[in-house]
Amino acid sequence: MKNKGSKLFFILCYLTGQIAFLFSLFFRNRWSDFALGFCEGVAIVMMCISVFYFGWCIGKKQNPFDLK
């Protein structure tokens, strides 16, 4: 991928997914089932988006975290 903005988008999707999953783990006993499920759903979607990007980078033999 040559577009720096799209690489940054996929990296931010990965970080957002990781942070959302971390919040769902920390607040598992305090949040309602709906809030917990929503947070976990956001985490899964964001991580799936980033996994496809990482797979594409592995296929092209590129570093996915390199913003050059």
N, C-alpha and C positions, 0 to 999 in steps of 0.2 A: 504494500500500500504506500503510495507516495504522498497522500494527503495527510498532513500532520494533524489536522483537526479530527479526522476520523480515527486515527490511532489514539488520540487523547480521549475521544468518546468511549472507545472500547476499554481503555485502561480505567476510566472513571466508572464504567459499568461494573467492572470487576471489583473495584474498591467499594462501590455502593452495595453490591451484593454481599461482600464480606462483612461490611459494617452492619447491614440489616440483619444478617444471620447472627452476628455477635450480640446485637440488641435483643434478638429473640431468645438467645440463650440466657442472657442476664436477667431479663424481665419475664421469664417463663411463669413464675408463680404470681406475679402482680397483674399482668395484663389479662383481659378477657380472651376467650377463645377466638373471637373475631379478629381482634387486634393482633394476636399472636399468629393466626393463620395468614392474615394480610401481610405481615412483616416477613414471614417465612416464604410466602408466595413471591413477594418482590425480590427476595434474596435469590430464590431459585431461578427466576426469569433473568435477572441480571447476570448471574453466574453462567447460565446456559448461553447467553449472548456472547460472553467473553470466551467461553470454551470453544465455540465455533471460530472465533477470531484467532485464538491460540493455535487451533488445528490448522488454519490457513497459513499462519506464520511458520509452523513447523514444516508444512508442505513446501513452502517457498524458502526454507532454511534461513529465516530471519529472526532476529530477536524481537519479541512482541513488545518489550518495554523500551525499545530504542526509538526515540522521537526524532531522529535525523531525517 
